[in-house]
Amino acid sequence: MVVEIDEEGCIACGQCEEECPVDAIEVNDVAVVDEDACIDCGNCVDACPVDVIKI
């Protein structure tokens, strides 16, 4: 599966990064997912306060 992040809507709050159990997300100006490390658990989707992450 592919994780999609709407970069324009991302507020770089870091909630998704904190909830990722495999450290597959890095947040600087926006959240970026390492697709090779991602296990498609959906924790980031649930954690996002502005609903910009989709699997």
N, C-alpha and C positions, 0 to 999 in steps of 0.2 A: 504494500500500500504506500501511498505518498501523502506526506503531511504538507498541507498548503497553508502559508501564512500570508494574509493580506498586509503587506508591508506598509501601505499607506495608513492603515487603521491601527497598526501595532503601536502601543504606547511605551514599549520597552520597560514594563514594570518588573519583569523578572519572575513572575509567578509561575510561568511554564517551566522555566529553568530550575526553580526550586522543586517542582513536583516530578521532574523527570528522573526515574529510578536508574537510568543508565547514562546520565550526563550527556545526552545527545543534543542538548540545546545550549546555545551560547547567545547571550543578549548583550548587545552594545547599543547601537542606534535603533536596531530592530532585532527581533528574535530570528535566529538562523538554526535550522535543524540539520544535523548530520544524518543523512538518510541511511548510511551504512550502519550506524550505531543504533538508530531508532528501532524499537521493538513493537511499534504500533499499539501501545497500551491505552492511549487516549487520555492519560492524566493531564497532558498539556491542554487538551481541548476543554476539559472540565475546569481547569484552573484559570483560563483566560477570562478576565473580567470584561473584555470588550468583544468577545466572540469572533476573533479574527483567525482562529486556527481551525482547520478542517482536515479530516482524514478521509 
